[in-house]
Amino acid sequence: MRTRIGFLFLVAFATHFLVALATTARAGLLTGDGIGVYGDSMSMQYSFWLPLAPQFNYKISYNGTQYNWVDLLSQNNYNFGPPQTVLGHQFLSYDAAVAGNKSSDLPNQVTTLQPDITAGNIKLVVEMIGANDFDGSEYTTIYNNAANHSYNPLNDPSVVAYMNNVMGFITASVNDTLTENPATHMILATIPDPGVTPEFHSSNPNATQRAAVDTVIQALNQQILALAKAHHFPVIDMFALANRSLTPLTVGGVSMIEAGGTSGKDEFLSDGFHPGTVVQGLLANGILMADHLAYHDPVTYLSDQYILTKASVTHTGPTTFFNVSPFIIVPEPGTLALSGIGLVMIGVGYCQRRRRSTGRAS
């Protein structure tokens, strides 16, 4: 009888432990908990920076139907902070992403959100940066060097040093955020390959040389995944999502166009580089799924039809949801959770051994 009572107590304790752990892990996004953002033009609200782009000599078309994932989630009551007005346009204050920023700009973004992270106003931080680290001379240098077929960029000391520099800023941003508030949840993202975009296909036509840059980005992404695993953070696989554009894409029964343009069916904006509204909608759902799977937070996904409507794309048929799970990397259970599970398994094993040794149920 004592064995049974002891076993039941052990199971009850472990169950209570796991429930408590899951409860504290919930970010409560549906109830208004704040979402902070570190990033670049992918995550800076399209509704803010695209109308201003011509003032900064950036040629990109905007007609009011171009939205990114922050736009789409904020329009569905997810909290990215109070609005502020700059140059006559509104942006949300928890979105620290800035168009053109690289990993070296992360310290400024961390500083921007620091007061609200420390105060606990921001419960979840999404970090999605690194594409601009390969959107310029770095890409071109590796690409040109790869014209020599014996060239391996991962054996190039200057490339390795550059990778270490990028990873150093990403790692520091995570550590600094957790120092500000250890309870902060984070979602990291792999670095997408610019070489899959129509713009880079045109300016860098040699597939073998593009693949050389690809190996560098993939090597960096392995380090990002290791960092996320160390902290049990989920990851949005932007590399995989970007490469998804290389095959035909159908969303809500509508076939997308692998090109840049102003049509909502175009997978890219008119610059042939930034993802269009529909692809950004899939990214929004990916972020919600990563939060839900890793932190057990209830979320409400955006239907394909809603996303198509925001992009001004005509659609018919029943409500559908594109499967974004292939682009989510969920961490292994934390050591604390595993400890709780272990308590249950130890109790079960002990009870079974006790039954075998006594020849009766206890």
Residue pairs with C-beta under 8 A, 6 or more apart in sequence:
1 362
3 351
3 354
3 362
4 351
4 362
7 347
7 350
7 351
7 362
10 343
10 344
10 346
10 347
11 344
11 347
13 343
14 340
14 341
14 343
14 344
14 347
15 344
17 339
17 340
17 343
18 337
18 340
18 341
21 334
21 336
21 337
21 340
22 296
25 185
25 294
25 295
25 296
25 297
26 295
26 296
26 297
26 298
27 33
27 123
27 124
27 185
27 291
27 295
27 297
28 123
28 297
29 35
29 78
29 79
29 123
29 124
29 288
29 291
29 297
29 299
30 77
30 297
30 298
30 299
30 300
32 77
32 79
33 79
33 123
33 124
34 79
34 80
34 81
34 94
34 116
34 121
34 122
34 123
34 124
35 73
35 78
35 79
35 80
35 94
35 122
35 123
35 124
35 125
35 126
36 80
36 81
36 94
36 95
36 96
36 113
36 116
36 117
36 122
36 124
36 125
36 126
37 43
37 70
37 80
37 94
37 95
37 96
37 97
37 125
37 126
37 127
37 128
38 96
38 97
38 106
38 109
38 110
38 113
38 125
38 126
38 127
38 128
38 129
38 173
39 96
39 97
39 101
39 109
39 126
39 127
39 128
39 129
40 97
40 98
40 99
40 100
40 101
40 102
40 128
40 129
40 131
40 132
41 49
41 97
41 98
41 99
41 100
41 132
41 274
42 68
42 97
42 128
42 131
42 274
42 275
43 68
43 69
43 70
43 95
43 97
43 126
43 128
43 129
44 68
44 70
44 91
44 95
44 97
44 98
44 99
45 68
45 70
45 71
45 74
45 91
45 92
45 95
46 62
46 66
46 67
46 68
46 71
46 274
46 277
46 280
47 66
47 67
47 71
47 89
47 90
48 86
48 89
48 90
48 91
49 99
50 60
50 62
50 66
50 269
51 62
51 89
52 87
52 89
53 59
53 60
53 62
55 87
58 271
59 270
59 271
60 269
60 270
60 271
60 274
61 262
61 269
61 270
63 262
65 264
65 277
65 310
65 311
65 312
66 269
66 276
66 277
67 75
67 277
67 280
67 281
67 310
67 311
68 275
68 277
68 280
68 283
69 280
69 281
69 283
69 284
69 287
70 80
70 92
70 95
70 97
71 280
72 277
72 280
72 281
72 284
72 302
72 307
72 310
73 80
73 284
73 287
73 288
73 302
74 80
74 92
75 310
76 300
76 302
79 94
80 92
80 93
80 94
80 95
81 92
81 93
81 94
81 95
81 116
81 121
81 122
82 92
82 93
83 90
83 91
83 92
83 93
84 90
84 91
84 92
84 93
93 116
94 113
94 116
94 121
94 122
96 109
96 110
96 112
96 113
97 109
97 128
97 129
98 105
98 109
100 132
101 109
101 129
101 132
102 129
102 130
102 132
102 133
102 166
103 129
103 130
103 133
103 165
103 166
103 169
103 170
104 165
104 169
105 129
106 127
106 129
106 169
106 170
106 172
106 173
107 169
107 172
107 173
107 176
109 173
110 173
110 176
110 177
110 180
113 122
113 125
114 180
116 122
117 125
117 177
117 180
117 181
117 184
118 180
118 181
120 181
120 183
122 184
123 183
123 184
123 185
124 184
124 185
124 186
124 187
124 291
124 295
125 177
125 184
125 185
125 186
125 187
126 186
126 187
126 189
126 236
126 287
127 170
127 173
127 174
127 186
127 187
127 188
127 189
128 189
128 236
128 238
129 170
129 189
130 166
130 170
130 189
130 191
130 220
131 191
131 192
131 194
131 238
133 166
133 191
134 191
134 193
134 194
134 213
134 216
134 217
135 194
138 162
139 194
139 195
139 200
139 204
139 213
140 204
142 153
142 156
142 159
142 212
142 213
142 216
143 204
143 206
143 209
143 210
143 212
143 213
144 209
145 151
145 153
145 156
145 212
146 153
146 206
146 208
146 209
146 211
146 212
146 213
147 206
147 209
149 208
151 212
153 159
153 212
153 213
153 215
153 216
154 160
154 215
154 216
154 219
159 216
163 216
163 219
163 220
163 223
166 220
167 220
167 223
167 224
167 227
170 188
170 224
170 227
171 227
174 186
174 188
174 227
174 231
174 233
177 184
177 186
178 184
178 186
178 231
185 233
185 291
185 294
185 295
186 231
186 233
187 233
187 234
187 235
187 236
187 287
187 290
187 291
187 294
188 224
188 227
188 228
188 233
188 234
188 235
188 236
189 224
189 235
189 236
189 237
189 238
190 221
190 224
190 225
190 235
190 236
190 237
190 238
190 239
190 240
191 217
191 220
191 221
191 224
191 238
191 239
192 217
192 238
192 239
192 241
192 242
193 213
193 214
193 217
193 239
193 242
193 243
194 200
194 273
195 201
195 204
195 210
195 211
195 213
195 214
196 242
196 243
196 245
196 246
197 242
197 245
197 260
197 268
197 272
197 273
198 258
198 259
198 260
198 268
198 272
198 273
199 260
199 271
199 272
199 273
200 210
200 273
202 272
204 210
217 239
218 239
221 239
224 235
225 235
225 329
227 233
228 234
228 235
228 329
228 331
229 331
229 332
231 331
232 294
232 331
232 332
232 333
232 334
233 294
233 331
234 290
234 291
234 293
234 294
234 295
234 328
234 329
234 330
234 331
235 290
235 328
235 329
235 331
236 283
236 286
236 287
236 290
236 327
236 328
236 329
237 326
237 327
237 328
237 329
238 327
240 326
240 327
241 279
241 282
241 283
241 286
241 327
244 327
245 258
245 267
245 268
245 279
246 258
248 255
248 256
248 258
249 255
249 256
249 258
249 267
249 279
250 256
251 278
251 281
251 282
251 304
251 307
251 308
251 322
252 303
252 304
252 305
252 307
252 308
252 315
252 317
252 320
252 322
253 304
253 315
253 316
253 317
253 320
254 265
254 308
254 313
254 314
254 315
255 265
256 265
256 266
256 267
256 278
256 279
257 263
257 265
257 266
257 267
258 267
259 266
259 267
259 268
259 272
260 266
260 268
260 269
260 270
260 271
260 272
260 273
261 268
261 269
261 270
262 269
262 270
263 313
264 276
264 277
264 278
264 308
264 311
264 312
264 313
265 278
265 311
265 313
266 276
267 275
267 276
267 278
267 279
268 274
268 275
268 276
268 279
269 275
269 276
275 283
276 311
277 307
277 310
277 311
278 307
278 308
278 311
278 313
281 302
281 304
281 306
281 307
281 310
281 311
282 307
282 322
282 324
282 327
284 302
285 301
285 302
285 321
285 322
285 324
286 324
286 327
286 328
288 299
288 300
288 301
289 299
289 301
289 324
289 325
289 328
290 328
290 330
291 297
291 299
292 298
292 299
293 328
293 330
294 330
294 331
301 321
303 319
303 320
303 321
304 315
304 319
304 320
304 321
304 322
305 315
305 319
305 320
308 314
308 315
309 315
333 341
351 362
354 362
355 361
355 362
